């Protein structure tokens, strides 16, 4: 199987970029992110162009040596027109980022992705979103897009399942129905199946400060791989890191430092753990260090030798580092998660 071991669907936020850059070199070499630009509806063209440049420049700087994909799935017609002017094909030709598009996207976004792929020669990503039951209504649109894309060069398929909570018990079945229809349509260079696993803040979490959730997205991946399909060797694993899928669709808000509370997240073989921490307040340090201690006392805590994320949690619990903020919690959470996922996929952990 060629291609990356792990496709991480990450937002183009500073904490996510720093998490990728903070991975150990051997781990980073197996990860190819699908970077997702956030929506910015209603923003005037000049400020929008400035934000697009800033996000794109940040991601491009992290990929001087290894390729990744960059997508803008939420852009409407007006945003796509600004994108085409701000990041023209010449911009892509000089960077290690592959463009992504999909059926029914704005014409300007599709045209830009195709032109950029043709000029830089590194291939095109096509993202098919299946947030629920699979329907083949987008297949004719995909066929048309493939007719335009295939002469250009390699094509990568991203099957994006969105959130897979415990209630979505048919996620693997719907993924297989989609793959059965999509895989034969082209000679795909890579086929990735991505799903989000970490839950939104559950009811009562702010009062209890602790939550353990199952990992149905991971179970979905294993169910797909036990299906016996002939194309299984082509599939690559993907997920949304430690943040819920809805985070990628949020318009960035700056200037207030985020909410007064935050979450430390930790991944084990069977569970996601969430521990409440405080951004500010009189008892901030005590509460945050106690949250870190609860995670480090888990029987499945892997210890500081596993990576930077675990090392920071240990140091936070012991009081040898500051207790962080939203950026630090998200960065360290993603480092531990991505490191663990790669180790599992490589067969080092179960």
ABEGO torsion letter per residue (X at the ends): XBEBABBBBBBBBAAAAAAAAABBAAAAAABBBBBBBBBBBGBBAAAAAAAAAAAAAAAAAAAAABBBBBBBAABBAAAAAAAAAABBAAAAAABABBBBBBBGBBAAAAAAAAAAAAAAGAEBBBBBBBABBBBAAAAAAAAAAAAAAAAAEBBBBBBBAEBBBAABAAAAAAAAAAAAAAAAABBBABBBBBBBABBBBBBGAAAAGBBBBBBAAAAAAAAAAAAGBAAAAABBBBBAEABBAAAAABBBBBGAGEBABBBBBBBBAABBBBBBBBABEAAAAAAAAAAAAAAAABAABAEAAAEAAAAAAAAAAAGABBAEBAAAAAAAAAAAAAAAAAAAAAGABX
